[in-house]
Amino acid sequence: MRINLSVERQTALGRICKITEWGTYPGSVDIKTPAYLTYTRVGHIPNITWDVYEKELKKYLKQTQVFQLTLGSFYDSIEAINGIGMKDFCAMPKDSILHLTHHDSLKKIPANFNTTKTMALWAKAGRRSIDPTMYKKLVKACQVHSFVGLNDFDTPSEAKRKRLGKSLFRTAEWNNEMLGIKSLDGHLDGLKMKQENDIDEAPFIPLGGGFSKEYRTLTVNQMLQAPYATAFAVDLWHVSLGNVDGKEKFDLEVVKNLIGDVLMALPPEAPRLVEGAFDPSQIWNLVKLGVDLFDSSYAILLADKGQAFRIGDNYWKTGEFTVMDLKNEEFKEDMDLLYSGCECHTCKTFKRAYIKHLLDTKELLASVLLTIHNMMEFDRMFEVLRNSLAIES
């Protein structure tokens, strides 16, 4: 199965696509991109219950939700999940579309633990090593509709050519093994490979290469040969706002140089996903480069810090946004609503001073209210992007 995507419009500011099938999900799908996957931890949107999601978020969100399951956050419970799947185990909405990825974008991702045969995964109880056979079982146990393939992601800016070559080889071998790729004559020639695959769920194939344009190009050229390569996850972990070892500042010119040609080399109908926490300006720039899908971990990152964000009136032109830190003393007696003009439950009901009081007293309600607002604003941001691309000449 695959992610069925068609390009509706291509502009200088990005592209609008329509997704009508999502892997093994049996129902009809209507997702316009640019779009996002809804970040979860242990199968829940952090800080809120599914009841709060149903009452205060779902009916207001403009985009069909695809829930991103972060394997590291629930790996230690996999024996209990096996046989019933994540949807029932976590009491998720019955119509949920589920996507499995490896890492929790907002948790620590240490370096130097991948090996030739296994990828390191960081669970609550510590490091776990995942090989292709095990990962295939995990995909089945979780009963997801799509997943990101195994990725030797540990390629920071100081990685040497030898390490980058190992990363490319390992990632290709792991995914070939997992997805049943057999060489007909012993060569990695795409015309001489066949697929004997018992995985129906749609794979997003990792495209790494670290900070080397050469290895980014080599990676996409090799991965495109595989019969299963119909959707792609572009690896930008080391320039995200997460907590990965070897993290670098997001430099737009560097990112353009690394992935611009890679995205142009992909088939038009191939979905392009970038996972990790990125702010609205970074997302705006990545959309311009041709990325279709992101995740919503940035909204939770801010909520966990006691912060809220709002995109600018001309966001679609400039990528501008502001962040309000409710822990600051200036809000102690501020009787304004969080954001005037926002239609979320938080902004229609609660004043800034009250949210600051909740933060000062470490009340969990603060994170709940900020998550509701940030998720609503994150959703609105993508609606603004889609609307602007629809009218861009």
C-alpha positions in Angstrom: 0.0 0.0 0.0 1.1 3.6 -0.5 0.2 7.2 0.2 -1.8 8.2 -2.8 -0.9 11.8 -3.6 -1.6 14.0 -6.6 -0.2 17.5 -7.2 -2.9 20.1 -7.6 -0.8 23.2 -7.9 2.9 24.1 -8.0 4.0 27.6 -7.2 7.2 29.5 -6.2 5.9 29.4 -2.6 5.4 25.6 -2.5 2.9 23.1 -3.8 -0.6 22.0 -3.0 -1.3 18.3 -3.1 -4.2 16.1 -2.3 -3.9 12.8 -0.5 -6.8 10.4 -1.1 -5.3 7.2 0.4 -3.1 6.7 3.4 -1.4 3.3 3.5 -3.6 0.6 4.9 -6.2 3.0 6.4 -9.5 1.5 5.1 -11.6 4.7 5.1 -11.7 7.6 2.6 -9.0 10.2 3.1 -9.1 13.9 2.0 -5.9 15.7 3.1 -4.6 18.8 1.4 -1.0 19.6 1.8 1.0 21.4 3.2 -0.2 19.5 6.3 1.0 18.0 9.6 1.0 14.8 11.5 -0.4 15.2 15.1 2.5 14.5 17.4 1.7 12.1 20.3 3.6 10.7 23.2 2.6 7.2 24.5 -0.4 7.4 22.1 -1.8 10.7 23.4 -1.4 14.4 22.5 0.7 15.5 25.4 -1.0 17.5 28.2 -4.6 16.7 27.1 -7.0 13.7 27.3 -8.9 12.3 24.3 -12.0 13.7 25.9 -10.6 17.2 25.8 -9.4 16.6 22.2 -12.9 15.6 21.1 -14.6 18.5 22.9 -12.1 21.4 22.4 -10.0 20.5 19.3 -11.3 18.0 16.9 -14.4 19.8 15.8 -12.5 23.0 15.2 -9.4 21.7 13.3 -9.5 22.2 9.6 -7.3 19.3 8.7 -7.9 15.6 8.8 -5.8 14.3 11.7 -3.0 11.7 11.1 -1.5 10.7 14.5 2.2 10.3 14.7 3.1 7.6 17.2 6.6 8.0 18.6 7.9 4.4 19.2 10.5 5.4 21.8 7.7 6.8 24.1 5.8 3.5 24.4 8.3 0.8 23.4 8.5 -0.6 27.0 4.8 -1.4 26.8 4.9 -3.2 23.5 4.0 -6.7 25.0 0.7 -5.2 26.2 0.1 -3.5 22.9 0.7 -6.6 20.8 -2.5 -8.2 19.7 -4.7 -5.1 20.3 -2.8 -2.3 18.6 -2.1 1.2 19.7 -5.5 2.6 18.9 -7.3 0.3 21.4 -4.5 0.3 23.9 -4.6 4.1 24.2 -8.4 4.5 23.6 -7.7 6.7 20.6 -10.6 7.8 18.4 -11.9 4.9 16.3 -11.4 6.7 13.0 -7.7 7.5 13.8 -5.1 7.3 11.0 -1.8 6.1 12.6 1.7 6.8 11.5 4.7 5.2 13.3 8.1 7.0 13.7 11.1 6.1 15.8 12.0 9.0 18.0 10.2 11.4 20.3 11.1 14.7 18.7 11.3 16.5 22.1 13.2 13.9 24.1 17.0 13.4 24.3 18.4 11.5 21.3 22.1 10.6 22.1 24.8 10.0 19.5 27.1 7.1 18.7 24.9 4.1 19.5 23.8 2.8 16.0 25.6 -0.3 14.8 26.0 -2.2 11.5 22.9 -4.3 12.3 20.8 -2.2 14.6 19.4 1.3 15.1 19.4 2.8 18.6 16.0 3.7 20.0 15.6 5.7 23.2 12.8 4.4 25.5 11.8 5.4 29.0 13.9 2.6 30.4 17.0 3.4 28.3 18.5 2.4 25.0 17.0 -0.3 22.9 18.5 -1.8 19.6 16.1 -2.3 16.7 16.9 -4.5 13.7 14.8 -4.9 10.6 13.1 -8.2 11.7 12.2 -6.6 15.1 10.9 -3.4 13.5 8.7 -5.3 11.1 7.1 -7.0 14.2 6.7 -3.7 15.9 4.9 -2.2 12.9 2.5 -5.1 12.9 2.0 -5.0 16.7 1.1 -1.3 16.7 -1.4 -1.8 13.8 -0.4 1.5 12.1 -1.2 2.6 8.5 2.2 4.0 7.6 5.7 4.2 9.2 9.2 5.7 8.7 11.8 3.1 7.6 14.9 2.5 9.8 17.5 5.2 9.5 21.1 5.5 10.6 20.4 9.1 11.5 23.6 9.7 13.5 25.4 12.0 11.0 26.2 15.4 12.6 28.2 18.1 10.9 31.5 16.6 11.9 30.7 13.2 10.4 33.4 12.1 8.0 33.0 10.6 4.5 33.5 7.1 5.9 30.7 7.6 8.5 28.4 9.0 5.9 29.1 6.1 3.6 28.2 3.7 6.5 25.0 5.6 7.1 23.9 5.2 3.5 24.8 1.5 3.3 23.1 0.7 6.7 19.9 2.6 5.9 19.6 0.9 2.5 20.4 -2.6 3.8 18.0 -2.3 6.8 15.1 -1.1 4.6 15.8 -3.7 1.9 15.8 -6.5 4.5 12.6 -5.2 6.2 10.7 -4.7 3.0 11.8 -7.9 1.3 14.1 -6.7 -1.4 16.0 -9.4 -3.2 18.7 -8.8 -5.8 18.3 -11.0 -8.9 22.0 -11.0 -9.7 23.8 -9.7 -6.6 23.8 -6.1 -7.7 22.0 -3.0 -6.3 20.5 -2.2 -9.7 16.9 -1.1 -9.4 16.1 -2.9 -12.6 17.4 -6.2 -11.2 15.6 -6.2 -7.9 12.4 -7.7 -6.9 10.2 -7.2 -3.8 9.0 -10.1 -1.7 7.2 -8.2 0.9 4.7 -9.1 3.7 4.5 -5.4 4.9 1.3 -3.7 3.6 1.7 -0.5 5.6 3.1 2.4 3.6 6.8 3.1 4.2 8.3 6.6 4.3 11.9 6.0 3.1 14.5 8.0 5.1 16.7 10.3 3.0 19.8 11.2 5.1 23.3 12.2 4.2 24.1 14.5 7.1 25.6 17.9 6.2 27.1 16.6 2.9 25.4 17.6 -0.3 27.3 14.8 -2.1 25.9 12.1 0.2 22.4 13.6 0.2 22.5 13.2 -3.6 24.0 9.7 -3.4 21.3 8.7 -0.9 18.4 9.8 -3.0 19.8 8.3 -6.1 20.2 4.9 -4.4 16.9 4.9 -2.6 14.9 5.8 -5.8 16.0 2.5 -7.2 14.0 0.5 -4.7 10.5 -0.8 -5.7 9.1 0.4 -2.3 10.3 4.0 -2.6 7.1 5.9 -3.1 7.1 8.3 0.0 10.1 9.9 1.7 11.1 11.2 5.1 13.9 13.8 4.7 16.2 13.7 7.7 16.7 17.1 9.2 17.0 16.0 12.9 20.2 17.9 13.5 18.7 21.3 12.6 15.4 20.8 14.4 14.5 22.4 17.7 14.6 19.0 19.5 17.2 17.6 21.8 19.5 15.6 19.5 23.2 15.3 20.1 25.2 17.3 17.5 22.4 19.8 16.9 23.1 22.8 14.7 21.3 26.1 14.2 18.8 26.1 11.4 20.6 28.0 8.6 18.3 28.4 5.6 21.1 28.6 3.0 22.7 25.4 4.4 19.3 23.6 4.4 18.6 24.7 0.8 22.0 23.5 -0.3 21.5 20.1 1.4 17.9 19.2 0.3 16.9 21.5 -2.5 18.2 19.2 -5.3 17.1 16.1 -3.3 13.4 17.3 -3.3 13.6 18.2 -7.0 14.9 14.7 -7.8 11.9 13.0 -6.2 8.9 12.0 -8.3 6.1 14.6 -8.1 3.6 12.1 -6.7 6.0 11.2 -3.8 5.0 12.7 -0.4 7.8 14.5 1.3 7.8 14.4 5.1 10.1 16.3 7.5 9.8 15.2 11.2 10.9 17.1 14.2 10.2 20.4 15.9 10.4 23.4 13.6 9.1 26.9 14.2 6.6 28.6 11.8 9.3 30.5 9.9 11.3 27.4 9.3 8.1 25.5 8.2 7.3 28.4 5.8 10.7 28.1 4.3 10.6 24.3 4.0 7.2 24.5 2.3 8.8 26.8 -0.3 11.5 24.2 -0.9 8.7 21.6 -1.6 8.1 19.8 1.7 4.5 18.5 2.1 4.2 17.1 5.6 5.5 18.0 9.1 4.6 17.1 12.7 3.1 19.3 15.4 5.8 18.8 18.1 6.6 22.5 18.0 3.1 23.3 19.5 3.9 21.0 22.4 7.4 22.3 22.8 6.1 25.8 23.5 3.3 24.6 25.7 5.8 22.7 27.9 7.8 25.9 28.2 4.7 28.0 29.3 4.6 29.7 25.9 2.0 30.4 23.2 2.5 31.5 19.6 0.6 33.5 17.0 1.4 33.8 13.3 1.6 37.3 11.8 -1.1 38.8 9.6 1.2 38.5 6.6 2.6 35.1 7.6 1.9 33.7 4.2 4.2 36.4 2.7 6.9 36.7 5.4 6.8 33.6 7.7 6.6 36.0 10.7 5.2 34.9 14.0 5.5 35.9 17.7 5.9 33.9 20.9 4.4 35.0 24.2 6.2 33.7 27.3 3.5 33.6 30.0 6.1 33.0 32.8 7.2 36.6 32.4 6.3 39.1 35.2 4.7 41.5 32.8 1.6 39.2 32.6 1.1 39.0 36.3 -1.8 41.6 36.2 -2.6 41.4 32.5 -6.3 41.0 32.3 -6.4 40.6 28.5 -7.5 37.3 27.0 -4.6 35.2 25.7 -5.0 36.3 22.1 -7.9 38.5 20.9 -9.4 37.2 17.7 -8.4 33.5 18.3 -11.4 31.2 18.5 -9.9 28.5 20.7 -11.4 27.7 24.1 -8.4 29.1 25.9 -8.4 32.5 24.2 -12.2 32.9 24.5 -12.2 32.1 28.2 -8.9 32.7 30.0 -6.9 35.8 30.8 -3.1 36.0 30.6 -2.7 36.7 34.3 -4.7 33.5 35.1 -2.5 31.4 32.9 0.6 32.9 34.5 -0.8 32.1 37.9 -1.3 28.5 36.8 2.3 28.4 35.6 3.6 29.9 38.8 1.7 27.4 41.0 2.7 24.5 38.7 -0.9 23.6 37.9 -1.3 21.1 35.1 -4.2 23.1 33.7 -1.6 25.6 32.3 -0.2 23.1 29.9 -3.7 21.9 29.0 -4.8 25.5 28.0 -1.6 26.3 26.2 -1.7 23.0 24.3 -5.3 23.7 23.1 -4.3 27.2 21.8 -1.0 26.1 20.2 -2.6 23.2 18.4 -5.4 25.4 17.1 -2.9 28.0 16.0 -0.6 25.3 14.4 -3.6 24.0 12.5 -4.6 27.6 11.4 -1.1 28.2 10.2 -1.3 25.3 7.7 -4.7 26.5 6.6 -3.2 29.9 5.9 -0.4 28.3 3.9 -2.8 26.2 1.8 -5.0 29.2 1.1 -2.1 31.4 0.1 -0.8 28.7 -2.3 -4.2 28.3 -3.8 -4.2 32.0 -5.0 -0.4 32.3 -5.7 0.2 32.9 -9.4 
